[in-house]
Amino acid sequence: MDEHSQPRITGRRAPEKGPRGDEGNVALSYVLAGMIFYGGLGWLGSRYLHQAWMLPAGLVVGVVASMYLIIKRYGKSDVTKNSREVGK
């Protein structure tokens, strides 16, 4: 038999793919993107307007906005699904 015809078996499992496979990675990317974007806006405002409070405010706004998006995306579906199961 040719060695290329046999599938290679390794000790690793393939990552789970699908609609709910990488929710943690998506949530983490929301938090990082919010902090980078709004923190960047705060840094620019702080630099050009000479207001030191704008960078920390931008970071906080970024975290709050990302948490809102995470809750909006993942929070309602679980609550709705659980309430449907209880009502059966």
C-alpha positions as CSV (number, residue, x, y, z in Angstrom):
1,M,0.0,0.0,0.0
2,D,1.1,3.5,-0.7
3,E,1.7,5.6,2.4
4,H,-0.3,8.5,0.9
5,S,-3.4,6.5,0.5
6,Q,-3.7,5.9,4.3
7,P,-5.1,8.7,6.4
8,R,-2.7,9.9,9.1
9,I,-3.9,9.3,12.6
10,T,-2.7,11.7,15.2
11,G,-3.5,12.1,18.9
12,R,-5.3,15.4,18.3
13,R,-9.0,15.9,17.6
14,A,-10.2,18.3,15.1
15,P,-11.8,21.5,16.6
16,E,-15.5,21.4,16.7
17,K,-17.0,23.4,13.9
18,G,-20.5,24.6,13.6
19,P,-22.8,27.3,14.8
20,R,-21.7,27.0,18.5
21,G,-18.2,25.6,18.1
22,D,-16.1,28.7,18.8
23,E,-18.2,31.0,20.8
24,G,-15.4,31.7,23.2
25,N,-13.1,32.9,20.4
26,V,-15.8,35.1,19.1
27,A,-16.5,36.7,22.5
28,L,-12.8,37.2,23.1
29,S,-12.4,38.9,19.7
30,Y,-15.3,41.2,20.5
31,V,-13.7,42.3,23.7
32,L,-10.3,42.8,22.1
33,A,-11.7,44.6,19.1
34,G,-13.8,46.9,21.3
35,M,-10.8,47.8,23.5
36,I,-8.5,48.4,20.5
37,F,-11.0,50.5,18.5
38,Y,-12.4,52.6,21.3
39,G,-9.1,52.7,23.1
40,G,-7.5,54.0,19.8
41,L,-10.2,56.6,19.5
42,G,-9.5,57.6,23.1
43,W,-5.8,57.7,22.5
44,L,-6.2,59.9,19.4
45,G,-8.5,62.3,21.3
46,S,-6.1,62.4,24.3
47,R,-3.2,63.1,22.0
48,Y,-4.8,65.9,19.9
49,L,-7.1,67.4,22.5
50,H,-4.6,67.1,25.4
51,Q,-7.1,65.5,27.7
52,A,-5.6,62.6,29.7
53,W,-8.9,61.1,30.7
54,M,-9.9,60.1,27.1
55,L,-7.8,57.0,26.8
56,P,-9.1,55.3,29.9
57,A,-12.7,56.4,29.0
58,G,-12.2,54.9,25.5
59,L,-11.0,51.6,27.0
60,V,-14.0,51.4,29.3
61,V,-16.5,52.3,26.6
62,G,-14.9,49.6,24.4
63,V,-15.3,46.9,27.1
64,V,-18.9,48.0,27.8
65,A,-19.8,48.0,24.1
66,S,-18.3,44.6,23.5
67,M,-20.1,43.1,26.5
68,Y,-23.3,44.6,25.2
69,L,-22.7,42.9,21.8
70,I,-21.8,39.6,23.5
71,I,-25.0,39.6,25.6
72,K,-27.1,40.6,22.7
73,R,-25.7,37.9,20.5
74,Y,-25.5,35.0,23.0
75,G,-27.8,35.9,25.9
76,K,-31.2,35.9,24.4
77,S,-31.0,32.6,22.5
78,D,-30.1,30.6,25.6
79,V,-32.9,32.2,27.7
80,T,-35.4,31.7,24.9
81,K,-34.4,28.1,24.4
82,N,-34.5,27.3,28.1
83,S,-37.9,29.0,28.6
84,R,-39.3,26.9,25.7
85,E,-38.0,23.7,27.2
86,V,-39.5,24.5,30.6
87,G,-42.9,25.3,29.0
88,K,-43.2,21.9,27.4
